Amino acid sequence: MKILVVADTESKSLWDYYRPGKLDGIDLILSCGDLKAAYLEFLVTMSHAPVYYVPGNHDEAYHTQPPEGCESLDGNILVYKGVRILGFGGAMRYKDGPYMRSEKEMRRCLRKARRDICLFGGFDLLVTHAPAKGYGDMDDLPHHGYECFNELLDLIHPEYMLHGHVHADYGKEFQRETLHPSGTKIINAYETYLLEYDEKKPGRFYSKGELIKRLWHSFR
């Protein structure tokens, strides 16, 4: 399965200079946030692939006018061709906004998602806007990562975590790929990243009872 992941800045190649056929062969498009709704609407129109997204901290307009024809992953698990995808939007709260979330607020979002995680036996891909703390984040508050994401990776061990928020032009802080101690491969999808995902490879499934034990006291 070919998954096109986009984040933070609209690709001129895919929008300004788009030519028919550029998106041929793409099975799924995932957005990690901070992209114009019109861009996501263009991608879902010009491709044969569904577009799933999480909102970034600058996507205030999504709150009232979400991208048409696209599906939100924020706090939800969506399944595509057997691949379970969980998403959380927003970034560390440094001002007021619908997608500004403190560590405490993000933990609350994760607690709400526990029921779906148990229902689906875990998940294969974690899609976020902000990174996990210590893995591709920065020292300034707006670009701090979330510690609760580390806890989630340690509990579930998904194959990939895909995020944005930290731009390639920020310099040495930018990390395209990182391996988390949980075994999860973390990818910063700034602008575009093409992920070749083997959907035939069985994902890690947990029993409902095991997940309840793992998650019951988590994200306090």
Secondary structure, 3 states (H helix, E strand, C coil): CEEEEEECCCCCCCCCCCCCCCCCCCCEEEECCCCCHHHHHHHHHHCCCCEEECCCCCCHHHHCCCCCCCEECECCEEEECCEEEEEECCECCCCCCCCECCHHHHHHHHHHHHHHHHHCCCCCEEEECCCECCECCCCCHHHCCEHHHHHHHHHHCCCEEEECCCCHHHCCCCCCEEECCCCCEEEECCEEEEEECCCCCCCCCCCHHHHHHHHCCCCC
